[in-house]
Amino acid sequence: MVRLFRRPAWLLLGLLPLIAVGWWSYQHVGTGFMPPLDEGGFVLDYTAPPGTSLDETNRLLHQVGDILNHMPDVSTYSRRTGAQMGGGITEAYTGDFFVRLKAPPRPKTEAVMEKVRKKVEQQVPGLDIELAQLVEDEIGDLTSVPQPIEIKLYGNDVGQLRKIAPHVAHAIRGIPGVVDVKNGVVYAGDSLRINVNRVKAAMEGITPQQVTQQLHAYLHGETTTRVQLANKFVGVRTTLPRDMRGHTGQLEKLLLRAPDGHVFPLGRVASIKTVSGQPQITRENLKTMVPVTGRIAGRSLGKTIADVKTALGKKGLLPDGVSYELGGLYKQQQIAFRGLIAVFAAAVALVFLLLLFLYERFRIAIAVMVCPMLASMAVFIGLWLTGVELNITAMMGMTMVIGIVTEVAIFYFSELMITAHGGFSPAQLIRAGENRLRPIAMTTLAFVFALVPLALGLGQGSAMQRPLAIAIISGLLLQMPLVLLMLPVVYRLLMTARTRRTRSKPGAT
């Protein structure tokens, strides 16, 4: 310590590698949104080609079920077809599987998901799938951004957007870690268009509205009566048998009744035409939009998005008049990060004001604040060494480091204020450090040992708090040398600089 007081440049030489390694770790650590969890299950969303019948969709899903049955790590599964969460009705060719895995020991959920993805893509080529863990899928459904990658293409020409979207999907499909890419062009199933000839209908003495009403009763049925079951009444719907309305040739032979009582076939007054599926039109903020989406496997969100931006920036991919915006989970991450950075800045400002109020000296406040600011750089080093992403939990831990390290520094200065009489000499600074060495060491070790189980991911649900524990431990391990060695030297330098300025003033004695 005495040598550091005599040669404070040694301290600066020791801090430069720390700052350099912290900055390098900040540049190379991966970023994410939520900590990855192994929940023992996942959701498989599937989409068959538009217009696929329920029977054909069921046949494809039986193949997926056979794949899951032969997976040694799968315990049970269930599936839904033509329904969403909450019972919402969708097309017959969409739905999802809920897969529950066996209890450990077994491979991680991500590894099992990758095996299922490869087998389904190889053995059931007519099915588009997306796989996500349970919390990720639920958060995505609640926030309407189920995919981590969402490239929103905007333009005035709908046809142009639909031509560009497959090229954008192809461009990001080759990026490492990007899976389950969808070009965003969604087609509805085939439909029948029945055009009533008004002149021919008038010759039969019937109006187009009456034709529509009778066809609705034939094809969709009508509730003709109600029967009582237990304590409630259930409607009875009557409709034509399926073998009388299975194809267009049969529809043309359906008999309609005119107001005067005579009957005639539908083909006499109307033409029936099969219409192929029409693409879905999506608008956002009054702009036509096509979303190209994808998921991430085995890579951090930040690094993957950086490659996506590079791919989108290539010349010729997006023509004039077409713009894009990144949405999805990445957008939610950026919103959360901006909020947490504001919280971090507010914590630093409030702690600085507290130090000013406590000691009423800028030098002490500045010297103390150097410790937590440098300790926060250790957070990036710890995350990089452990391979953990910088996410919202880790940023919460970095904010907590500011308060914890400042508290330990206050312990040191409180001892110094007690032992100082008439000034702060090097001997008094060293004595204060010796007196507070044991309490600071015990406080640090108590924090570290309490957080080690979380940092190692021991126990159920600990993975959610693991980044926070690693961030705090990293900052605490650096706080001891910062508070006991660097803090007194920095404060001594500030005191020396103030003394020199005072002596250099005219009239100073």
Protein Blocks (a to p, Z undefined) as FASTA:
>chain_A
ZZmmmmmmlmmmmmmmmmmmmmmmmmmpccdfbdcddehpacddddddehiafklmmmmm
mmmmmmmmmpmkbmbdcddehiaehhiacdfkbccddddddddddddfklmmmmmmmmmm
mmmmmbccddddfklmmmmmmnopabfbdcddddfblklmmmmmmmmmmmmmmpghiahi
aehiacddddddddddfklmmmnopafklmmmmmmmmmnopafbdcdehjaccddddddd
fklmmbmklmmmpccddfkopacdfklmoccdddddddddddeehiacdddddddehiaf
klmmmmmmmmmmpghkacghiacddehjllmmmmmmmmmmmmmmmmmmmmmmmmmmmnop
aklmmmmmmmmmmmmmmmmmmmmmnopacdfklmmmmmmmmmmmmmmmmmmmmmmmmmpg
hiacfklmmmmmmmmmmmmmmmmmmmmmmmmmmmnopaehklmmmmmmmmmmmmmmmmmm
mmmmmmmmmmmmmmmmmmmmmmmpghiZZ
